[in-house]
Amino acid sequence: MGCLEFLKDFVLGFWDYETPKVMVVKDRKLGVIYRAVQFLVITYFIWHVFISQKAYQETETRPESSVYTEMRGVAMLEDSVQDTTEYVRPSEGGDVISTILRREVTHDQTQGTCAEHYSVANANCTQDSDCAKGEIDFDGHGQRTGRCIPYYNDTFKTCEIKSWCPIEEYAVVREPALEQAINFTVFIKNAIHFPKFKVLRGNIKPNKPKKLLRCHYHPKTNPYCPVFSLGFIAAQAREKFSELCRTGGIIGVFINWKCDFDSDPSKCIPTYSFRRLDMRKNLPSSGYYYRFAKYYHKDGVEYRTLIKAYGIRLDVIVHGHAGRFSLIPTIISTVTAMTSVGICSIICDWIMLTFIDKNEVFSEKKFDNVSQKDGEYYRSCK
């Protein structure tokens, strides 16, 4: 019977209507708490939601962007003049550009046979049977011929291989770093389009192209001059340029567009930040380098010069955020704010009924069960 009575009360009570009852509580502490919570909620929505976050705006965070880069500068490496053709990769520019700061060069390599480097696994030998013919070690330099030969001018022996000879580890020449590259400049041209608002912006002024030949970027005096020296970029990324010359490195150039189209569109100016992207210090994966070769023929034989280049790679990354007033987000944010103010009453009711109402005086006044029969009884008493 207990379960049936419970189900009956639950079903009948499900159709009851609840309405708030206005009750004025003469308690100074509770009143202070109520007004303080109200103040915090209203301040949060006015300052953070509407002023800081601009919740009344329609926003766009995925703009369309294009980037063009160009490296400028000339330097001397011993008696050789180094220009952009020598040290810039790729030459056509884009959102990734690198400059060579130091080279390790292996001259006059040609296809032939020579001794494998002794650091390669199972490369050291004493007789031909120690070298399996046709075997290729993926950490090595070529295919083994099956012979065990002296390691160039040393007394020990390694397996003979068919490869570009002499191998890099034996014949490499380490050139000095191109320290004058600290004054090289990078020109970064960026155009960004917000299709939702049909607004196109650029980081340079189209009517002043000649000024870009002699200016450098400054956030206040030259915001429309996206020309940066490599020394400035390294300093902003908190890196030592001498260390970058030794190991190379990858630096991210972040272009941040934060535009408010409710104000003057000319105030939509990008900001720039720089950060090292690769693993630094002495980790095996730190730094940045790559290899390439220059081929030539001499007496009918093909030769190559192998170059291992250490340098700075710049990855240009563009972020965009734009907003404009819209009625729908304004209504949604306003309704949310008004609803959140009601939380103040819930918090104060909980404090009142839990900590203040020890004798259940307030709870008796706050909760009443009223039906039509109670109303008829009240009228009959009158």
Secondary structure, 3 states (H helix, E strand, C coil): CHHHHHHHHHHHHHCCCCCCCCCCCCCHHHHHHHHHHHHHHHHHHHHHHHHHCCCCEEEECCCEEEEEEEEECCEEECCEEECHHHHEECCCCCCEEEEEEEEEEEEEEEEEEEECCCCCCCCEECCHHHCCCCCECCCCCCEEEEEEEECCCCCCEEEEEEEEECCHHHHCEECCCCHHHHHCEEEEEEEEEECCCCEEEECCCCCCCHHHHCCCCECCCECCCCEEEHHHHHHHCCCCHHHHHHHCEEEEEEEEEEEECCCCHHHCCCEEEEEECCCCCCCCCCCCEEEEEEEEEECCEEEEEEEEEEEEEEEEEEEEEEEEECHHHHHHHHHHHHHHHCHHHHHHHHHHHHHHCCCCHHHHHHCCCCCHHHHHHHHHHC
